[in-house]
Amino acid sequence: MVTQTDAGNLVLIGMPGSGKSTVGVLLAKRLGLGFVDTDLLIQEETGRTLQAIVDQDGYEALRRIEEQVLLKLGVRHKVISTGGSAVYSARAMEHLKTNGTVVFLDIPLDVVIERIGDHSMRGISRRPDQSLEVLFEERFELYSRYADLTVKGAGLNQDQVCEAVVNSLFSDQR
């Protein structure tokens, strides 16, 4: 088991609304690491919101841009909050795993729906005909495949999820 202290980075994956950005900031503070939000890196690089990319160029364009941004990422000792669709790129995920521990923040579909509200405005990378339910099932398999650790977030607030991640990381070192 590779831990955050060995590899340097802690990489958060999960559905939109799972808490990757919020919990990521809490984890960075708790562990004394920097924080990187790859959705913000995409927006900085393109000068557009994720939703504008999807609206103007399609979901596949967002996935390509995301892959390029992730492959260029060469940071150490950071908590990295990835976009929900990062797992569609095997190359990007393998790159992230070489310098980090990947943590899947797992929340049920009803919590995703409750937290993200109108998903049409969230810049979510999905096929136009794809329901949120189908997207959830498709991504769940990918998140599970790439995760070194899975932390269940149902019924937990952000501080509790942060604590659960820390406990999972360091329980393997005893």
Residue frames as a rotation matrix with the C-alpha (Angstrom) as fourth column:
MET 1
0.577 0.817 0.000 0.00
0.817 -0.577 0.000 0.00
0.000 0.000 -1.000 0.00
VAL 2
-0.537 -0.679 0.500 1.43
0.662 -0.707 -0.249 3.35
0.523 0.197 0.829 -1.04
THR 3
0.273 0.632 -0.725 0.54
0.921 -0.390 0.006 6.09
-0.279 -0.669 -0.688 1.38
GLN 4
0.926 0.199 0.321 0.42
0.291 -0.917 -0.272 9.84
0.241 0.345 -0.907 1.07
THR 5
0.719 -0.690 -0.079 3.68
-0.373 -0.480 0.794 10.22
-0.586 -0.542 -0.602 2.95
ASP 6
0.015 -0.725 0.689 5.54
0.455 0.618 0.641 7.89
-0.891 0.303 0.339 0.58
ALA 7
-0.059 0.047 0.997 4.30
0.993 0.106 0.054 9.19
-0.104 0.993 -0.053 -2.74
GLY 8
-0.902 -0.408 -0.144 3.83
0.404 -0.913 0.061 12.82
-0.156 -0.003 0.988 -1.92
ASN 9
-0.754 0.657 0.013 0.39
-0.569 -0.662 0.487 13.46
0.329 0.359 0.873 -3.36
LEU 10
-0.650 0.712 0.265 -3.11
0.290 0.555 -0.780 12.59
-0.703 -0.430 -0.567 -2.29
VAL 11
-0.944 0.280 -0.176 -5.42
-0.261 -0.306 0.915 12.39
0.203 0.910 0.362 -5.33
LEU 12
-0.519 0.835 0.184 -9.17
-0.112 0.147 -0.983 12.70
-0.847 -0.531 0.017 -4.78
ILE 13
-0.925 0.326 -0.193 -11.59
-0.158 0.132 0.979 11.18
0.345 0.936 -0.070 -7.28
GLY 14
-0.616 0.785 -0.062 -15.38
0.569 0.389 -0.725 10.92
-0.545 -0.482 -0.686 -7.24
MET 15
-0.009 0.758 0.652 -18.61
0.970 -0.152 0.191 12.26
0.244 0.634 -0.734 -8.62
PRO 16
-0.575 -0.012 0.818 -19.40
-0.002 -1.000 -0.016 15.96
0.818 -0.011 0.575 -8.75
GLY 17
0.339 0.725 0.599 -20.71
-0.611 -0.314 0.727 16.86
0.715 -0.612 0.337 -5.31
SER 18
0.568 -0.139 -0.811 -18.67
0.444 0.881 0.160 14.19
0.693 -0.451 0.562 -3.53
GLY 19
0.978 -0.148 -0.148 -16.61
0.049 -0.527 0.848 16.86
-0.203 -0.837 -0.508 -1.75
LYS 20
0.445 -0.870 0.211 -13.31
0.876 0.375 -0.303 16.58
0.185 0.320 0.929 -3.61
SER 21
-0.030 -0.464 0.885 -12.62
0.273 -0.856 -0.439 20.34
0.962 0.229 0.152 -3.54
THR 22
0.538 0.322 0.779 -13.98
-0.565 -0.549 0.616 21.08
0.626 -0.772 -0.113 -0.07
VAL 23
0.975 -0.198 0.098 -12.55
0.067 0.689 0.722 18.00
-0.210 -0.697 0.685 1.62
GLY 24
0.456 -0.847 0.274 -9.35
0.748 0.197 -0.634 18.49
0.483 0.494 0.723 -0.37
VAL 25
0.130 -0.360 0.924 -8.76
-0.242 -0.915 -0.323 21.90
0.962 -0.182 -0.206 1.20
LEU 26
0.761 0.215 0.612 -9.44
-0.636 0.060 0.769 20.45
0.129 -0.975 0.182 4.66
LEU 27
0.889 -0.457 0.034 -7.04
0.450 0.885 0.124 17.57
-0.087 -0.095 0.992 4.03
ALA 28
0.264 -0.821 0.506 -4.33
0.470 -0.349 -0.811 19.92
0.842 0.452 0.294 2.76
LYS 29
0.267 -0.107 0.958 -4.60
-0.657 -0.747 0.100 21.99
0.705 -0.656 -0.270 5.95
ARG 30
0.889 0.187 0.418 -4.70
-0.446 0.557 0.700 18.92
-0.102 -0.809 0.579 8.17
LEU 31
0.782 -0.579 0.232 -1.72
0.587 0.808 0.039 17.22
-0.210 0.105 0.972 6.50
GLY 32
0.313 -0.683 -0.660 0.35
-0.063 -0.708 0.703 20.35
-0.948 -0.179 -0.265 5.83
LEU 33
-0.405 -0.381 0.831 0.22
0.764 0.359 0.537 19.90
-0.503 0.852 0.145 2.05
GLY 34
-0.836 0.162 -0.525 -0.56
-0.390 -0.847 0.360 22.25
-0.386 0.505 0.771 -0.82
PHE 35
-0.045 0.897 0.440 -3.86
0.274 0.434 -0.858 22.03
-0.961 0.082 -0.265 -2.69
VAL 36
-0.907 -0.182 -0.380 -4.52
-0.319 -0.293 0.901 21.78
-0.275 0.939 0.208 -6.43
ASP 37
0.102 0.961 0.259 -7.97
-0.013 0.261 -0.965 21.79
-0.995 0.095 0.039 -8.04
THR 38
-0.720 -0.499 0.482 -7.61
0.414 0.249 0.876 20.48
-0.557 0.830 0.027 -11.59
ASP 39
0.261 0.849 0.460 -10.98
0.958 -0.172 -0.228 21.93
-0.115 0.500 -0.858 -12.65
LEU 40
0.767 -0.040 -0.640 -9.53
0.079 -0.984 0.157 25.37
-0.637 -0.171 -0.752 -11.89
LEU 41
-0.345 -0.938 -0.028 -6.37
-0.014 -0.024 1.000 24.53
-0.939 0.345 -0.005 -13.84
ILE 42
-0.373 0.308 0.875 -8.54
0.895 0.367 0.252 23.64
-0.244 0.878 -0.413 -16.86
GLN 43
0.702 0.712 -0.008 -10.40
0.697 -0.689 -0.198 26.94
-0.147 0.133 -0.980 -16.55
GLU 44
0.418 -0.641 -0.644 -7.14
-0.123 -0.742 0.659 28.89
-0.900 -0.196 -0.389 -16.21
GLU 45
-0.557 -0.725 0.405 -5.60
0.257 0.313 0.914 27.17
-0.790 0.613 0.012 -19.23
THR 46
-0.424 0.463 0.779 -8.63
0.906 0.199 0.374 27.60
0.018 0.864 -0.504 -21.50
GLY 47
-0.995 0.089 -0.035 -9.99
-0.085 -0.989 -0.120 30.89
-0.046 -0.116 0.992 -20.18
ARG 48
-0.276 0.946 -0.172 -13.44
-0.574 -0.018 0.819 29.30
0.771 0.325 0.548 -20.06
THR 49
-0.089 0.352 0.932 -15.66
-0.912 0.346 -0.218 27.59
-0.399 -0.870 0.290 -17.53
LEU 50
-0.849 -0.167 0.502 -16.12
-0.061 0.974 0.220 23.83
-0.525 0.156 -0.837 -17.76
GLN 51
0.078 0.969 0.233 -19.74
0.410 0.182 -0.894 24.38
-0.909 0.165 -0.383 -18.77
ALA 52
0.474 0.041 -0.880 -18.67
-0.620 -0.694 -0.366 26.73
-0.626 0.718 -0.304 -21.60
ILE 53
-0.641 -0.743 -0.190 -16.26
-0.692 0.454 0.561 24.06
-0.331 0.491 -0.806 -22.90
VAL 54
-0.658 0.469 0.589 -19.03
0.375 0.883 -0.283 21.44
-0.653 0.035 -0.757 -22.86
ASP 55
0.358 0.889 -0.287 -21.55
0.195 -0.372 -0.908 23.82
-0.913 0.269 -0.306 -24.46
GLN 56
0.453 -0.221 -0.864 -19.22
-0.732 -0.645 -0.219 25.06
-0.509 0.731 -0.454 -27.20
ASP 57
-0.267 -0.743 -0.614 -17.00
-0.947 0.319 0.026 22.05
0.177 0.588 -0.789 -27.93
GLY 58
0.501 0.552 -0.667 -18.75
-0.412 0.829 0.377 19.03
0.761 0.086 0.643 -26.37
TYR 59
0.875 -0.063 0.479 -18.02
-0.440 0.307 0.844 16.70
-0.201 -0.950 0.241 -23.49
GLU 60
0.761 -0.628 0.163 -15.26
0.649 0.734 -0.200 14.88
0.006 0.258 0.966 -25.38
ALA 61
0.288 -0.651 0.703 -13.31
0.167 -0.688 -0.706 18.14
0.943 0.321 -0.089 -25.73
LEU 62
0.566 -0.042 0.823 -13.49
-0.755 -0.426 0.498 18.66
0.330 -0.904 -0.273 -21.97
ARG 63
0.928 -0.215 0.305 -12.17
0.031 0.859 0.511 15.14
-0.372 -0.464 0.804 -21.41
ARG 64
0.548 -0.763 0.341 -9.26
0.694 0.188 -0.695 15.73
0.466 0.618 0.633 -23.83
ILE 65
0.251 -0.418 0.873 -8.34
-0.298 -0.891 -0.341 19.02
0.921 -0.175 -0.349 -22.18
GLU 66
0.774 0.097 0.626 -8.62
-0.634 0.116 0.765 17.42
0.001 -0.989 0.151 -18.74
GLU 67
0.871 -0.479 0.112 -6.31
0.478 0.877 0.035 14.59
-0.115 0.023 0.993 -19.80
GLN 68
0.308 -0.781 0.543 -3.71
0.462 -0.376 -0.803 17.08
0.832 0.498 0.245 -21.11
VAL 69
0.360 -0.113 0.926 -3.84
-0.640 -0.752 0.157 19.11
0.679 -0.649 -0.343 -17.90
LEU 70
0.896 0.029 0.443 -3.47
-0.378 0.575 0.726 15.99
-0.233 -0.818 0.526 -15.73
LEU 71
0.751 -0.644 0.144 -0.59
0.646 0.673 -0.361 14.61
0.135 0.364 0.922 -17.79
LYS 72
0.167 -0.688 0.706 1.29
0.168 -0.686 -0.708 17.92
0.971 0.237 0.001 -17.41
LEU 73
0.789 0.208 0.578 0.75
-0.480 -0.378 0.792 17.98
0.383 -0.902 -0.198 -13.66
GLY 74
0.166 -0.822 -0.546 4.11
0.352 0.566 -0.745 17.43
0.921 -0.069 0.383 -11.98
VAL 75
0.204 -0.006 0.979 3.51
-0.724 -0.674 0.146 18.35
0.659 -0.738 -0.142 -8.36
ARG 76
-0.367 -0.318 -0.874 4.63
0.400 0.794 -0.457 16.74
0.840 -0.517 -0.165 -5.10
HIS 77
-0.792 0.041 -0.610 3.22
0.607 -0.062 -0.792 16.90
-0.070 -0.997 0.024 -1.59
LYS 78
-0.790 0.612 -0.026 -0.18
-0.602 -0.768 0.220 18.18
0.115 0.189 0.975 -2.73
VAL 79
-0.365 0.823 0.436 -3.79
0.318 0.550 -0.772 17.21
-0.875 -0.143 -0.462 -2.29
ILE 80
-0.964 0.011 -0.267 -5.16
-0.256 -0.324 0.911 17.07
-0.076 0.946 0.316 -5.84
SER 81
-0.118 0.981 0.157 -8.88
-0.059 0.151 -0.987 17.45
-0.991 -0.125 0.040 -6.44
THR 82
-0.948 -0.228 0.221 -9.61
0.177 0.197 0.964 16.01
-0.263 0.954 -0.147 -9.88
GLY 83
-0.414 0.841 -0.349 -12.60
-0.910 -0.375 0.176 16.59
0.017 0.390 0.921 -12.08
GLY 84
0.188 0.607 0.772 -15.23
-0.617 0.685 -0.388 13.88
-0.764 -0.404 0.503 -11.95
SER 85
0.963 0.238 -0.126 -14.28
-0.236 0.518 -0.822 12.67
-0.130 0.821 0.555 -15.42
ALA 86
0.147 -0.988 -0.044 -10.53
-0.975 -0.152 0.163 12.30
-0.167 0.019 -0.986 -14.79
VAL 87
-0.163 -0.198 0.967 -11.01
-0.363 0.923 0.128 8.52
-0.917 -0.330 -0.222 -14.59
TYR 88
0.873 0.476 0.103 -11.89
-0.062 0.320 -0.945 8.33
-0.483 0.819 0.309 -18.29
SER 89
0.588 -0.747 -0.309 -8.18
-0.611 -0.160 -0.775 8.70
0.530 0.645 -0.551 -19.08
ALA 90
0.919 -0.309 -0.244 -6.17
0.385 0.834 0.394 5.63
0.082 -0.456 0.886 -18.15
ARG 91
0.080 -0.947 0.311 -2.97
0.669 -0.180 -0.721 7.52
0.739 0.265 0.619 -19.03
ALA 92
-0.031 -0.036 0.999 -3.82
-0.416 -0.908 -0.045 10.41
0.909 -0.417 0.013 -16.73
MET 93
0.847 0.405 0.344 -4.81
-0.474 0.282 0.834 8.12
0.241 -0.870 0.431 -13.85
GLU 94
0.693 -0.674 -0.256 -1.62
0.680 0.729 -0.081 6.08
0.241 -0.118 0.963 -14.16
HIS 95
-0.144 -0.727 0.671 0.36
0.313 -0.677 -0.666 9.34
0.939 0.114 0.325 -14.17
LEU 96
0.252 0.326 0.911 -1.41
-0.684 -0.606 0.406 10.51
0.685 -0.726 0.070 -11.00
LYS 97
0.984 0.177 -0.032 -0.90
-0.113 0.746 0.656 7.12
0.140 -0.642 0.754 -9.33
THR 98
0.350 -0.922 -0.167 2.88
0.563 0.349 -0.749 7.20
0.749 0.168 0.641 -9.90
ASN 99
-0.694 -0.627 0.355 3.22
0.138 -0.599 -0.789 10.06
0.707 -0.499 0.502 -7.41
GLY 100
-0.572 0.518 0.636 0.17
-0.783 -0.574 -0.238 9.63
0.242 -0.634 0.734 -5.25
THR 101
-0.887 0.453 0.089 -2.42
0.349 0.784 -0.514 7.70
-0.303 -0.424 -0.853 -3.37
VAL 102
-0.727 0.681 0.082 -5.82
-0.266 -0.390 0.882 7.80
0.633 0.620 0.465 -5.06
VAL 103
-0.869 0.491 -0.065 -8.81
0.198 0.225 -0.954 8.18
-0.453 -0.842 -0.293 -2.74
PHE 104
-0.619 0.761 0.195 -12.35
0.299 -0.002 0.954 7.63
0.727 0.649 -0.226 -4.02
LEU 105
-0.883 0.461 0.087 -14.85
-0.320 -0.455 -0.831 9.80
-0.343 -0.762 0.549 -2.15
ASP 106
-0.825 0.549 -0.135 -17.86
0.319 0.650 0.690 7.53
0.466 0.526 -0.711 -2.56
ILE 107
-0.712 0.702 -0.012 -21.32
-0.396 -0.414 -0.820 9.01
-0.581 -0.579 0.573 -2.08
PRO 108
-0.398 0.632 0.665 -24.66
0.663 0.699 -0.267 7.53
-0.634 0.335 -0.697 -3.19
LEU 109
-0.634 0.169 0.754 -26.51
0.683 -0.335 0.649 8.85
0.363 0.927 0.097 -6.23
ASP 110
0.460 0.888 0.007 -29.26
0.778 -0.407 0.478 10.51
0.427 -0.215 -0.878 -4.18
VAL 111
0.405 -0.410 -0.817 -26.63
0.564 -0.592 0.576 12.56
-0.720 -0.694 -0.009 -2.35
VAL 112
-0.713 -0.616 0.336 -25.02
0.619 -0.329 0.713 13.55
-0.329 0.716 0.616 -5.68
ILE 113
-0.218 0.727 0.651 -28.41
0.748 -0.303 0.590 14.77
0.626 0.616 -0.478 -6.91
GLU 114
0.682 0.501 -0.533 -29.11
0.731 -0.456 0.507 16.62
0.011 -0.736 -0.677 -3.66
ARG 115
0.140 -0.739 -0.658 -25.71
0.550 -0.495 0.673 18.35
-0.824 -0.456 0.337 -3.64
ILE 116
-0.782 -0.590 0.203 -25.31
0.481 -0.364 0.798 19.36
-0.397 0.721 0.568 -7.28
GLY 117
-0.074 0.823 -0.563 -28.87
-0.086 -0.568 -0.819 20.48
-0.994 -0.012 0.113 -7.99
ASP 118
0.871 0.414 -0.265 -29.20
-0.247 -0.097 -0.964 21.49
-0.425 0.905 0.017 -11.65
HIS 119
0.185 -0.868 0.461 -26.45
0.334 0.497 0.801 19.34
-0.924 0.005 0.381 -13.15
SER 120
0.592 0.053 0.804 -26.90
0.805 -0.070 -0.589 20.96
0.025 0.996 -0.084 -16.55
MET 121
0.883 -0.250 0.398 -24.97
-0.188 -0.964 -0.190 23.96
0.431 0.093 -0.897 -15.22
ARG 122
0.790 -0.548 0.273 -22.09
-0.222 0.160 0.962 22.06
-0.571 -0.821 0.005 -13.60
GLY 123
0.239 -0.738 -0.631 -19.88
-0.966 -0.114 -0.233 21.38
0.100 0.665 -0.740 -16.63
ILE 124
0.137 -0.118 0.984 -20.31
-0.419 0.893 0.165 17.64
-0.898 -0.434 0.073 -16.17
SER 125
-0.531 -0.452 -0.717 -18.66
-0.841 0.175 0.513 15.61
-0.106 0.875 -0.472 -18.90
ARG 126
-0.394 0.466 0.792 -21.36
0.078 0.876 -0.477 13.24
-0.916 -0.126 -0.381 -20.15
ARG 127
-0.872 0.176 0.456 -22.96
0.483 0.164 0.860 12.22
0.077 0.971 -0.228 -23.40
PRO 128
-0.798 0.581 0.156 -25.96
-0.557 -0.812 0.176 14.42
0.229 0.054 0.972 -24.27
ASP 129
0.092 0.885 -0.457 -28.31
-0.518 0.435 0.737 11.42
0.850 0.169 0.498 -24.08
GLN 130
-0.409 -0.388 -0.826 -26.82
0.382 0.749 -0.541 10.08
0.829 -0.537 -0.158 -20.84
SER 131
0.699 0.683 0.212 -28.80
0.020 -0.314 0.949 10.29
0.715 -0.659 -0.233 -17.62
LEU 132
0.099 -0.637 0.764 -27.09
-0.904 -0.378 -0.199 11.12
0.416 -0.671 -0.614 -14.35
GLU 133
0.627 0.212 0.750 -27.97
-0.591 0.757 0.280 7.61
-0.508 -0.618 0.600 -13.12
VAL 134
0.947 -0.292 0.131 -26.22
0.306 0.709 -0.635 5.91
0.093 0.642 0.761 -16.06
LEU 135
0.381 -0.832 0.403 -23.24
-0.299 -0.523 -0.798 8.25
0.875 0.183 -0.448 -15.70
PHE 136
0.321 -0.189 0.928 -23.04
-0.947 -0.050 0.318 7.42
-0.014 -0.981 -0.195 -11.98
GLU 137
0.843 0.056 0.536 -22.97
-0.134 0.985 0.107 3.66
-0.522 -0.162 0.838 -12.66
GLU 138
0.819 -0.555 0.145 -20.38
0.298 0.194 -0.935 4.04
0.491 0.809 0.324 -15.43
ARG 139
0.225 -0.764 0.605 -18.09
-0.512 -0.621 -0.594 6.18
0.829 -0.176 -0.531 -13.31
PHE 140
0.654 0.062 0.754 -18.51
-0.737 0.274 0.618 4.12
-0.168 -0.960 0.225 -10.13
GLU 141
0.931 -0.312 0.189 -16.78
0.342 0.925 -0.162 1.22
-0.124 0.215 0.969 -11.87
LEU 142
0.412 -0.809 0.419 -13.90
0.333 -0.294 -0.896 3.46
0.848 0.509 0.148 -12.97
TYR 143
0.333 -0.264 0.905 -13.52
-0.767 -0.634 0.097 5.14
0.549 -0.727 -0.413 -9.56
SER 144
0.836 0.049 0.546 -13.40
-0.420 0.697 0.581 1.73
-0.352 -0.716 0.603 -7.91
ARG 145
0.839 -0.531 0.118 -10.80
0.487 0.636 -0.599 0.48
0.243 0.560 0.792 -10.39
TYR 146
0.197 -0.827 0.527 -8.33
0.206 -0.491 -0.847 3.33
0.959 0.275 0.073 -9.81
ALA 147
0.631 0.134 0.764 -8.83
-0.595 -0.547 0.588 3.88
0.497 -0.826 -0.266 -6.08
ASP 148
-0.516 -0.767 -0.383 -6.15
-0.095 0.495 -0.864 2.87
0.852 -0.409 -0.328 -3.60
LEU 149
-0.902 0.322 -0.288 -8.61
0.334 0.097 -0.938 3.75
-0.274 -0.942 -0.195 -0.82
THR 150
-0.358 0.859 0.366 -12.38
0.292 -0.270 0.918 4.23
0.887 0.436 -0.154 -0.82
VAL 151
-0.963 0.121 -0.240 -14.02
0.190 -0.326 -0.926 6.44
-0.190 -0.938 0.291 1.78
LYS 152
-0.269 0.949 0.166 -17.80
0.845 0.149 0.514 6.28
0.463 0.279 -0.841 2.08
GLY 153
-0.961 -0.181 0.208 -19.23
0.105 -0.938 -0.331 9.77
0.255 -0.297 0.920 2.59
ALA 154
-0.121 0.992 0.028 -22.93
0.179 -0.006 0.984 8.98
0.976 0.124 -0.177 3.08
GLY 155
0.730 0.569 -0.380 -24.20
0.476 -0.024 0.879 10.61
0.491 -0.822 -0.288 6.28
LEU 156
0.057 -0.793 -0.607 -20.89
0.944 -0.155 0.291 12.36
-0.325 -0.589 0.740 6.97
ASN 157
0.944 0.118 -0.310 -20.14
0.041 -0.969 -0.244 16.07
-0.329 0.217 -0.919 6.90
GLN 158
0.746 -0.665 -0.021 -16.97
-0.185 -0.176 -0.967 17.42
0.639 0.725 -0.255 5.28
ASP 159
0.075 -0.732 0.677 -14.92
-0.978 -0.188 -0.095 17.34
0.197 -0.655 -0.730 8.50
GLN 160
0.396 0.147 0.906 -15.94
-0.514 0.854 0.086 13.74
-0.761 -0.500 0.414 9.12
VAL 161
0.990 -0.097 0.099 -15.00
0.135 0.519 -0.844 12.73
0.031 0.849 0.527 5.57
CYS 162
0.411 -0.888 0.206 -11.62
-0.613 -0.437 -0.658 14.44
0.674 0.144 -0.724 6.06
GLU 163
0.034 -0.354 0.935 -11.12
-0.954 0.269 0.136 12.50
-0.299 -0.896 -0.328 9.30
ALA 164
0.745 0.319 0.586 -12.13
-0.172 0.940 -0.293 9.24
-0.644 0.118 0.756 7.60
VAL 165
0.860 -0.499 -0.105 -9.57
-0.074 0.081 -0.994 9.82
0.505 0.863 0.033 4.83
VAL 166
0.086 -0.864 0.496 -6.81
-0.877 -0.302 -0.373 10.57
0.472 -0.403 -0.784 7.35
ASN 167
0.209 0.054 0.976 -7.71
-0.756 0.642 0.127 7.49
-0.620 -0.765 0.175 9.39
SER 168
0.953 0.175 0.247 -7.71
0.020 0.778 -0.628 5.30
-0.302 0.603 0.738 6.26
LEU 169
0.651 -0.757 -0.056 -4.34
-0.371 -0.252 -0.894 6.66
0.663 0.602 -0.445 5.13
PHE 170
-0.183 -0.837 0.516 -2.56
-0.855 -0.123 -0.503 6.10
0.485 -0.534 -0.693 8.37
SER 171
0.559 0.413 0.719 -4.30
-0.727 0.660 0.186 2.93
-0.398 -0.627 0.670 9.57
ASP 172
0.963 -0.208 -0.172 -2.24
0.052 0.768 -0.638 0.97
0.265 0.606 0.750 7.02
GLN 173
0.207 -0.954 0.215 1.03
-0.390 -0.282 -0.877 2.24
0.897 0.098 -0.430 8.52
ARG 174
0.376 -0.022 0.926 0.55
-0.926 0.027 0.377 0.71
-0.033 -0.999 -0.010 11.95
